[in-house]
Amino acid sequence: MNRQRVGVVGGGLMGGGIAEVCARAGLEVVVVEAGPDLAAAAQRRVEGSLGRAVERGKLSAEEREAVQGRLSFGADLEVMADRDLVVEAVVEDAAVKAALFRRLDEIVARPDALLGSNTSSIPIVRLARATRRPEQVVGLHFFSPVPVMNLVELIPSVLTSPETLAAARDFAAEVLHKEVIQAPDRAGFIVNALLSPYTMAAIRMYEGGHATREDIDRGMRLGTNHPMGPLQLCDFIGLDVVLAVAETLYAEFKDPFYAPPPLLLRMVEGGLLGRKAGRGFYAYG
Ligand code: 3HC
């Protein structure tokens, strides 16, 4: 089925990136943010990214014009009414996401529309149950920076229909040309269930004074060819997101292995959220 009209709710790093790759794939995309200022910021972020793609010779100026012509930004969720597919990419908070799914269920008029969530770790079934069409809800988990990272985790809940799963797979693989892995509807899915214990262990090592942040990061970059060390990666993802994922994993499995260390809690409480805040484990200019 042709899913030309896409809606993205949330225009942050992830939502903006998802909107960008959809528009670059030829789809018509509306991005909805919580207010006009946030919508304008989302537009600036996506246009900045497209501008960098032009500078790097990945996109021609004409292509950029065409991509921008397929993108619109606003603060009114009602525009989701005619969408074939809506991807939710708002804050990693189960109550906020469930409330949004409840509203989308009221607004999205097309009876066979797909409702996807870019949650990092929240069980899809919980979001599906907020709607009257749980069989049409599926996890579509992208990775940051979305235009660069080739992976999408596809997460069916116990209520997702085979048709929804096939359509979502087709969308990610054939339309967006991403590699798709199917993940279980368990907290953290595949990637964050493996990544989170690793980043928590790095924070614990730093917190315990066993090594400097630079040596922890250099160790993993040079010793295992990771593009970023674990503390750099936390700053890149955002410490609030890193914490939310760890808390979801810990709540599900009750295993100390997943528990967020006090330093992470204190840094988030102190607003040291990483790159986006100008300071996390490192300071950014
Ligand atoms: N948008 C588009 N393209 C970008 C980009 C962005 N935001 N950031 C970097 N790029 C592109 C550059 O254009 C460049 O492309 P080119 O080589 O074809 O010119 C390429 O990526 C490399 O960029 P740079 O040379 O500027 O910088 P680096 O080599 O340091 O790469 C990086 C930057 C791609 C971010 C790399 O450091 C990396 O892969 N880091 C790890 C990212 C990662 O692990 N992401 C997953 C996080 S987990 C997640 O998202 C899940 C969530 O649930 C928590």
Boltz pocket constraint, residues with backbone or C-beta under 6 A from the ligand:
constraints:
  - pocket:
      binder: B
      contacts: [[A, 49], [A, 56], [A, 118], [A, 119], [A, 120], [A, 142], [A, 143], [A, 144], [A, 145], [A, 146], [A, 147], [A, 148], [A, 149], [A, 192], [A, 227], [A, 228], [A, 233], [A, 237], [A, 241]]
      max_distance: 6.0
